[in-house]
Amino acid sequence: MCTHNLILAGLLTSLAVGRPLQAQQLKVEPDQRYLILEVARVSTLEKELNAAGQLGFQVKMSTAAGNKVEVLMERPEPSGTFQYRVVSTFRKKTGEQEMNDAAAGGFRVVPHTFLNKSGLTAYDVSAVVIMEKVANVASLYEYKSIGALNTPILDKELKAAVSEGWTAVGLRYAGVVLERLRR
């Protein structure tokens, strides 16, 4: 178990927390409250998230370390089922389109899941965000991403977006994901 997971496990000692699960090893106890997924491939991540979602686990947050993504999931009481879509792209415009396509189908960005995932080379970095769909979707949202390497410019873009009714739901280096109710 990596140091990050040992610390997390220590913090959650009174709760049922397992080791990070590798792809295709999704085994949980009936009373298990927390689950940590750890994967290298985004396509595997979506499959594992959906398998856990069918068992009643819901995404709480995610992080990336190198080419791995870790996701902390919790089984809420009462438990339902959850569907997940992972948007991963190198281009901001493509990411926005994919988020909005998923949002039209009732998916919503899970806060604290917008991150940079490294690939095999220094130039192989993609933006990743996890989207969730719950039963009986009441409202649909739309998404926009902004970015700038210069913090004052990013701050200016964020202020302009907020004045247009957008709310920040995710932050990664040099980028912010924003949402608002679909018009």
PyRosetta script that sets phi, psi and omega in degrees:
from pyrosetta import init, pose_from_sequence

init()
pose = pose_from_sequence("MCTHNLILAGLLTSLAVGRPLQAQQLKVEPDQRYLILEVARVSTLEKELNAAGQLGFQVKMSTAAGNKVEVLMERPEPSGTFQYRVVSTFRKKTGEQEMNDAAAGGFRVVPHTFLNKSGLTAYDVSAVVIMEKVANVASLYEYKSIGALNTPILDKELKAAVSEGWTAVGLRYAGVVLERLRR")
pose.set_psi(1, 134.7)
pose.set_omega(1, -178.5)
pose.set_phi(2, -74.5)
pose.set_psi(2, 162.5)
pose.set_omega(2, -176.8)
pose.set_phi(3, -56.2)
pose.set_psi(3, -42.9)
pose.set_omega(3, 179.7)
pose.set_phi(4, -54.8)
pose.set_psi(4, -44.6)
pose.set_omega(4, -178.2)
pose.set_phi(5, -72.2)
pose.set_psi(5, -33.7)
pose.set_omega(5, 177.1)
pose.set_phi(6, -63.6)
pose.set_psi(6, -42.0)
pose.set_omega(6, 177.9)
pose.set_phi(7, -62.9)
pose.set_psi(7, -47.5)
pose.set_omega(7, 179.7)
pose.set_phi(8, -61.6)
pose.set_psi(8, -43.3)
pose.set_omega(8, 179.0)
pose.set_phi(9, -62.4)
pose.set_psi(9, -38.4)
pose.set_omega(9, 178.4)
pose.set_phi(10, -63.8)
pose.set_psi(10, -38.4)
pose.set_omega(10, 179.3)
pose.set_phi(11, -69.3)
pose.set_psi(11, -25.6)
pose.set_omega(11, -175.8)
pose.set_phi(12, -111.3)
pose.set_psi(12, 34.5)
pose.set_omega(12, -173.1)
pose.set_phi(13, -58.8)
pose.set_psi(13, -31.1)
pose.set_omega(13, -177.9)
pose.set_phi(14, -82.8)
pose.set_psi(14, -1.9)
pose.set_omega(14, -178.0)
pose.set_phi(15, -115.6)
pose.set_psi(15, 156.9)
pose.set_omega(15, -179.8)
pose.set_phi(16, -79.0)
pose.set_psi(16, 107.9)
pose.set_omega(16, 179.1)
pose.set_phi(17, -127.4)
pose.set_psi(17, 128.9)
pose.set_omega(17, 178.3)
pose.set_phi(18, -98.7)
pose.set_psi(18, 177.3)
pose.set_omega(18, 175.3)
pose.set_phi(19, -66.4)
pose.set_psi(19, 160.2)
pose.set_omega(19, 174.7)
pose.set_phi(20, -60.8)
pose.set_psi(20, 137.0)
pose.set_omega(20, -176.9)
pose.set_phi(21, -92.5)
pose.set_psi(21, 133.0)
pose.set_omega(21, 173.8)
pose.set_phi(22, -84.0)
pose.set_psi(22, 161.7)
pose.set_omega(22, -178.3)
pose.set_phi(23, -52.1)
pose.set_psi(23, 142.1)
pose.set_omega(23, 176.1)
pose.set_phi(24, 67.4)
pose.set_psi(24, 16.9)
pose.set_omega(24, 178.4)
pose.set_phi(25, -120.7)
pose.set_psi(25, 34.0)
pose.set_omega(25, -174.9)
pose.set_phi(26, -74.8)
pose.set_psi(26, 96.6)
pose.set_omega(26, 177.9)
pose.set_phi(27, -130.0)
pose.set_psi(27, 125.2)
pose.set_omega(27, -178.7)
pose.set_phi(28, -132.5)
pose.set_psi(28, 154.8)
pose.set_omega(28, 176.2)
pose.set_phi(29, -83.7)
pose.set_psi(29, 150.8)
pose.set_omega(29, -179.3)
pose.set_phi(30, -57.9)
pose.set_psi(30, -32.3)
pose.set_omega(30, -178.5)
pose.set_phi(31, -101.4)
pose.set_psi(31, 10.2)
pose.set_omega(31, -178.3)
pose.set_phi(32, -68.7)
pose.set_psi(32, 128.0)
pose.set_omega(32, -176.8)
pose.set_phi(33, -94.5)
pose.set_psi(33, -38.4)
pose.set_omega(33, -177.7)
pose.set_phi(34, -116.0)
pose.set_psi(34, 152.6)
pose.set_omega(34, 179.2)
pose.set_phi(35, -145.1)
pose.set_psi(35, 134.9)
pose.set_omega(35, 176.2)
pose.set_phi(36, -114.5)
pose.set_psi(36, 123.7)
pose.set_omega(36, 174.7)
pose.set_phi(37, -102.5)
pose.set_psi(37, 140.4)
pose.set_omega(37, 176.7)
pose.set_phi(38, -136.4)
pose.set_psi(38, 118.7)
pose.set_omega(38, -177.9)
pose.set_phi(39, -140.9)
pose.set_psi(39, 160.2)
pose.set_omega(39, 177.3)
pose.set_phi(40, -102.0)
pose.set_psi(40, -31.1)
pose.set_omega(40, -176.4)
pose.set_phi(41, -101.9)
pose.set_psi(41, 135.0)
pose.set_omega(41, -179.4)
pose.set_phi(42, -63.9)
pose.set_psi(42, -37.6)
pose.set_omega(42, 179.3)
pose.set_phi(43, -63.9)
pose.set_psi(43, -37.1)
pose.set_omega(43, 176.5)
pose.set_phi(44, -67.5)
pose.set_psi(44, -39.8)
pose.set_omega(44, 179.4)
pose.set_phi(45, -56.8)
pose.set_psi(45, -47.9)
pose.set_omega(45, -178.7)
pose.set_phi(46, -62.2)
pose.set_psi(46, -41.2)
pose.set_omega(46, 178.6)
pose.set_phi(47, -63.1)
pose.set_psi(47, -45.0)
pose.set_omega(47, -179.1)
pose.set_phi(48, -66.9)
pose.set_psi(48, -40.8)
pose.set_omega(48, 177.7)
pose.set_phi(49, -60.4)
pose.set_psi(49, -44.4)
pose.set_omega(49, -179.1)
pose.set_phi(50, -68.6)
pose.set_psi(50, -35.5)
pose.set_omega(50, 176.3)
pose.set_phi(51, -64.4)
pose.set_psi(51, -44.0)
pose.set_omega(51, 178.4)
pose.set_phi(52, -68.1)
pose.set_psi(52, -37.9)
pose.set_omega(52, 178.2)
pose.set_phi(53, -61.2)
pose.set_psi(53, -35.8)
pose.set_omega(53, 177.5)
pose.set_phi(54, -69.3)
pose.set_psi(54, -22.3)
pose.set_omega(54, 177.2)
pose.set_phi(55, -90.9)
pose.set_psi(55, 5.3)
pose.set_omega(55, 176.4)
pose.set_phi(56, 95.1)
pose.set_psi(56, 7.3)
pose.set_omega(56, 179.1)
pose.set_phi(57, -87.8)
pose.set_psi(57, 141.0)
pose.set_omega(57, -178.3)
pose.set_phi(58, -122.0)
pose.set_psi(58, 139.2)
pose.set_omega(58, -179.6)
pose.set_phi(59, -66.8)
pose.set_psi(59, 132.3)
pose.set_omega(59, 175.2)
pose.set_phi(60, -103.0)
pose.set_psi(60, -45.6)
pose.set_omega(60, -179.6)
pose.set_phi(61, -167.3)
pose.set_psi(61, 167.3)
pose.set_omega(61, 178.4)
pose.set_phi(62, -143.1)
pose.set_psi(62, 162.8)
pose.set_omega(62, 176.9)
pose.set_phi(63, -148.3)
pose.set_psi(63, 160.7)
pose.set_omega(63, 177.3)
pose.set_phi(64, -126.1)
pose.set_psi(64, 139.7)
pose.set_omega(64, 175.2)
pose.set_phi(65, -134.9)
pose.set_psi(65, 106.1)
pose.set_omega(65, -176.1)
pose.set_phi(66, 65.2)
pose.set_psi(66, -126.5)
pose.set_omega(66, -178.8)
pose.set_phi(67, -96.4)
pose.set_psi(67, 10.1)
pose.set_omega(67, 179.2)
pose.set_phi(68, -104.5)
pose.set_psi(68, 147.8)
pose.set_omega(68, 173.7)
pose.set_phi(69, -120.4)
pose.set_psi(69, 133.1)
pose.set_omega(69, 174.7)
pose.set_phi(70, -116.0)
pose.set_psi(70, 139.9)
pose.set_omega(70, -179.7)
pose.set_phi(71, -129.7)
pose.set_psi(71, 129.0)
pose.set_omega(71, 173.8)
pose.set_phi(72, -95.8)
pose.set_psi(72, 125.4)
pose.set_omega(72, 179.5)
pose.set_phi(73, -120.8)
pose.set_psi(73, 150.9)
pose.set_omega(73, 179.2)
pose.set_phi(74, -130.9)
pose.set_psi(74, 143.8)
pose.set_omega(74, 175.3)
pose.set_phi(75, -96.2)
pose.set_psi(75, 103.8)
pose.set_omega(75, -177.9)
pose.set_phi(76, -74.4)
pose.set_psi(76, 162.5)
pose.set_omega(76, 174.9)
pose.set_phi(77, -113.7)
pose.set_psi(77, 126.7)
pose.set_omega(77, -8.7)
pose.set_phi(78, -72.3)
pose.set_psi(78, 152.2)
pose.set_omega(78, -176.4)
pose.set_phi(79, -91.2)
pose.set_psi(79, 144.6)
pose.set_omega(79, 174.2)
pose.set_phi(80, -125.6)
pose.set_psi(80, -157.0)
pose.set_omega(80, 173.4)
pose.set_phi(81, -120.5)
pose.set_psi(81, 152.9)
pose.set_omega(81, -175.3)
pose.set_phi(82, -134.3)
pose.set_psi(82, 144.5)
pose.set_omega(82, 174.7)
pose.set_phi(83, -111.5)
pose.set_psi(83, 147.2)
pose.set_omega(83, -178.3)
pose.set_phi(84, -130.3)
pose.set_psi(84, 147.1)
pose.set_omega(84, 173.6)
pose.set_phi(85, -131.0)
pose.set_psi(85, 132.6)
pose.set_omega(85, 177.7)
pose.set_phi(86, -108.2)
pose.set_psi(86, 123.1)
pose.set_omega(86, 176.4)
pose.set_phi(87, -102.3)
pose.set_psi(87, 123.6)
pose.set_omega(87, -179.2)
pose.set_phi(88, -138.4)
pose.set_psi(88, 123.1)
pose.set_omega(88, -176.8)
pose.set_phi(89, -155.1)
pose.set_psi(89, 158.6)
pose.set_omega(89, 175.4)
pose.set_phi(90, -90.1)
pose.set_psi(90, -22.0)
pose.set_omega(90, -174.0)
pose.set_phi(91, -111.2)
pose.set_psi(91, 133.1)
pose.set_omega(91, -178.5)
pose.set_phi(92, -59.2)
pose.set_psi(92, -45.6)
pose.set_omega(92, -177.6)
pose.set_phi(93, -63.1)
pose.set_psi(93, -41.1)
pose.set_omega(93, 177.9)
pose.set_phi(94, -64.1)
pose.set_psi(94, -42.9)
pose.set_omega(94, 178.4)
pose.set_phi(95, -60.9)
pose.set_psi(95, -43.4)
pose.set_omega(95, 177.7)
pose.set_phi(96, -60.2)
pose.set_psi(96, -45.3)
pose.set_omega(96, -179.0)
pose.set_phi(97, -62.7)
pose.set_psi(97, -43.9)
pose.set_omega(97, -179.9)
pose.set_phi(98, -66.2)
pose.set_psi(98, -39.3)
pose.set_omega(98, 176.7)
pose.set_phi(99, -63.0)
pose.set_psi(99, -43.3)
pose.set_omega(99, -178.4)
pose.set_phi(100, -70.5)
pose.set_psi(100, -34.0)
pose.set_omega(100, 174.5)
pose.set_phi(101, -63.1)
pose.set_psi(101, -44.9)
pose.set_omega(101, 178.4)
pose.set_phi(102, -66.0)
pose.set_psi(102, -40.1)
pose.set_omega(102, -179.9)
pose.set_phi(103, -62.6)
pose.set_psi(103, -35.1)
pose.set_omega(103, 177.7)
pose.set_phi(104, -63.7)
pose.set_psi(104, -24.2)
pose.set_omega(104, 176.8)
pose.set_phi(105, -93.4)
pose.set_psi(105, 10.8)
pose.set_omega(105, 175.8)
pose.set_phi(106, 97.4)
pose.set_psi(106, 3.8)
pose.set_omega(106, 178.1)
pose.set_phi(107, -84.0)
pose.set_psi(107, 151.7)
pose.set_omega(107, -179.9)
pose.set_phi(108, -136.6)
pose.set_psi(108, 140.9)
pose.set_omega(108, 179.6)
pose.set_phi(109, -61.7)
pose.set_psi(109, 133.2)
pose.set_omega(109, 175.0)
pose.set_phi(110, -84.4)
pose.set_psi(110, 119.3)
pose.set_omega(110, 178.6)
pose.set_phi(111, -55.4)
pose.set_psi(111, 149.1)
pose.set_omega(111, 178.1)
pose.set_phi(112, 69.4)
pose.set_psi(112, 27.6)
pose.set_omega(112, 177.0)
pose.set_phi(113, -124.7)
pose.set_psi(113, 9.2)
pose.set_omega(113, 178.6)
pose.set_phi(114, -87.2)
pose.set_psi(114, 120.0)
pose.set_omega(114, -174.5)
pose.set_phi(115, -151.4)
pose.set_psi(115, 167.7)
pose.set_omega(115, 173.3)
pose.set_phi(116, -98.6)
pose.set_psi(116, 129.5)
pose.set_omega(116, 176.6)
pose.set_phi(117, -115.2)
pose.set_psi(117, 125.3)
pose.set_omega(117, 179.5)
pose.set_phi(118, -82.9)
pose.set_psi(118, 151.0)
pose.set_omega(118, 175.6)
pose.set_phi(119, -108.5)
pose.set_psi(119, -143.7)
pose.set_omega(119, -176.7)
pose.set_phi(120, -80.3)
pose.set_psi(120, -25.3)
pose.set_omega(120, -179.0)
pose.set_phi(121, -121.7)
pose.set_psi(121, 168.3)
pose.set_omega(121, 179.5)
pose.set_phi(122, -63.9)
pose.set_psi(122, -24.7)
pose.set_omega(122, -178.9)
pose.set_phi(123, -92.3)
pose.set_psi(123, -5.1)
pose.set_omega(123, -177.7)
pose.set_phi(124, -95.7)
pose.set_psi(124, 73.0)
pose.set_omega(124, -179.5)
pose.set_phi(125, -123.3)
pose.set_psi(125, 128.9)
pose.set_omega(125, 178.8)
pose.set_phi(126, -122.8)
pose.set_psi(126, 152.6)
pose.set_omega(126, 174.4)
pose.set_phi(127, -86.5)
pose.set_psi(127, 133.7)
pose.set_omega(127, -178.5)
pose.set_phi(128, -126.5)
pose.set_psi(128, 138.5)
pose.set_omega(128, 173.2)
pose.set_phi(129, -142.4)
pose.set_psi(129, 143.0)
pose.set_omega(129, 179.4)
pose.set_phi(130, -101.3)
pose.set_psi(130, 132.8)
pose.set_omega(130, 177.9)
pose.set_phi(131, -117.3)
pose.set_psi(131, 146.1)
pose.set_omega(131, -174.1)
pose.set_phi(132, -126.9)
pose.set_psi(132, 145.1)
pose.set_omega(132, 174.8)
pose.set_phi(133, -125.0)
pose.set_psi(133, 127.8)
pose.set_omega(133, 177.5)
pose.set_phi(134, -108.0)
pose.set_psi(134, 163.5)
pose.set_omega(134, 177.8)
pose.set_phi(135, -64.0)
pose.set_psi(135, 149.4)
pose.set_omega(135, 176.5)
pose.set_phi(136, 56.3)
pose.set_psi(136, 58.4)
pose.set_omega(136, 178.6)
pose.set_phi(137, -61.8)
pose.set_psi(137, 123.2)
pose.set_omega(137, -176.2)
pose.set_phi(138, -91.1)
pose.set_psi(138, -37.8)
pose.set_omega(138, -175.7)
pose.set_phi(139, -132.5)
pose.set_psi(139, 149.3)
pose.set_omega(139, 175.1)
pose.set_phi(140, -106.4)
pose.set_psi(140, 147.0)
pose.set_omega(140, -178.0)
pose.set_phi(141, -119.8)
pose.set_psi(141, 164.3)
pose.set_omega(141, 172.3)
pose.set_phi(142, -125.9)
pose.set_psi(142, 158.4)
pose.set_omega(142, -172.5)
pose.set_phi(143, -129.9)
pose.set_psi(143, 151.9)
pose.set_omega(143, 179.0)
pose.set_phi(144, -146.0)
pose.set_psi(144, 142.5)
pose.set_omega(144, 174.7)
pose.set_phi(145, -122.0)
pose.set_psi(145, 142.3)
pose.set_omega(145, 177.0)
pose.set_phi(146, -125.3)
pose.set_psi(146, 155.8)
pose.set_omega(146, 179.9)
pose.set_phi(147, -162.6)
pose.set_psi(147, 150.0)
pose.set_omega(147, 175.7)
pose.set_phi(148, -166.3)
pose.set_psi(148, 141.9)
pose.set_omega(148, 178.3)
pose.set_phi(149, -76.0)
pose.set_psi(149, -18.9)
pose.set_omega(149, -180.0)
pose.set_phi(150, -96.5)
pose.set_psi(150, 118.6)
pose.set_omega(150, -175.9)
pose.set_phi(151, -58.4)
pose.set_psi(151, -44.1)
pose.set_omega(151, 178.2)
pose.set_phi(152, -60.4)
pose.set_psi(152, -35.2)
pose.set_omega(152, 177.6)
pose.set_phi(153, -69.1)
pose.set_psi(153, -43.0)
pose.set_omega(153, 177.6)
pose.set_phi(154, -61.3)
pose.set_psi(154, -41.5)
pose.set_omega(154, 178.6)
pose.set_phi(155, -61.7)
pose.set_psi(155, -41.1)
pose.set_omega(155, 179.0)
pose.set_phi(156, -64.3)
pose.set_psi(156, -43.8)
pose.set_omega(156, 177.9)
pose.set_phi(157, -63.6)
pose.set_psi(157, -39.6)
pose.set_omega(157, 179.7)
pose.set_phi(158, -64.3)
pose.set_psi(158, -44.0)
pose.set_omega(158, 178.5)
pose.set_phi(159, -61.4)
pose.set_psi(159, -41.6)
pose.set_omega(159, 179.0)
pose.set_phi(160, -64.3)
pose.set_psi(160, -42.7)
pose.set_omega(160, 179.8)
pose.set_phi(161, -64.7)
pose.set_psi(161, -42.3)
pose.set_omega(161, 179.4)
pose.set_phi(162, -61.6)
pose.set_psi(162, -38.3)
pose.set_omega(162, 178.9)
pose.set_phi(163, -66.4)
pose.set_psi(163, -18.0)
pose.set_omega(163, 177.4)
pose.set_phi(164, -94.7)
pose.set_psi(164, 6.6)
pose.set_omega(164, 176.4)
pose.set_phi(165, 96.6)
pose.set_psi(165, 7.1)
pose.set_omega(165, 179.1)
pose.set_phi(166, -83.7)
pose.set_psi(166, 149.8)
pose.set_omega(166, 176.7)
pose.set_phi(167, -124.1)
pose.set_psi(167, 136.6)
pose.set_omega(167, 179.3)
pose.set_phi(168, -73.6)
pose.set_psi(168, 132.6)
pose.set_omega(168, 177.8)
pose.set_phi(169, -126.5)
pose.set_psi(169, -6.9)
pose.set_omega(169, 179.8)
pose.set_phi(170, -157.9)
pose.set_psi(170, 145.6)
pose.set_omega(170, -179.9)
pose.set_phi(171, -136.5)
pose.set_psi(171, 134.9)
pose.set_omega(171, 170.4)
pose.set_phi(172, -139.8)
pose.set_psi(172, 173.7)
pose.set_omega(172, -179.8)
pose.set_phi(173, -54.3)
pose.set_psi(173, 121.3)
pose.set_omega(173, 175.7)
pose.set_phi(174, 65.0)
pose.set_psi(174, 24.2)
pose.set_omega(174, 179.1)
pose.set_phi(175, -157.9)
pose.set_psi(175, 151.0)
pose.set_omega(175, 178.5)
pose.set_phi(176, -136.4)
pose.set_psi(176, 137.0)
pose.set_omega(176, 171.7)
pose.set_phi(177, -100.8)
pose.set_psi(177, 134.0)
pose.set_omega(177, -177.4)
pose.set_phi(178, -121.8)
pose.set_psi(178, 149.9)
pose.set_omega(178, 176.3)
pose.set_phi(179, -135.8)
pose.set_psi(179, 158.1)
pose.set_omega(179, 170.8)
pose.set_phi(180, -156.0)
pose.set_psi(180, 160.0)
pose.set_omega(180, 176.6)
pose.set_phi(181, -58.9)
pose.set_psi(181, 139.0)
pose.set_omega(181, -178.6)
pose.set_phi(182, -66.1)
pose.set_psi(182, 134.6)
pose.set_omega(182, -178.9)
pose.set_phi(183, -93.5)
pose.dump_pdb("model.pdb")
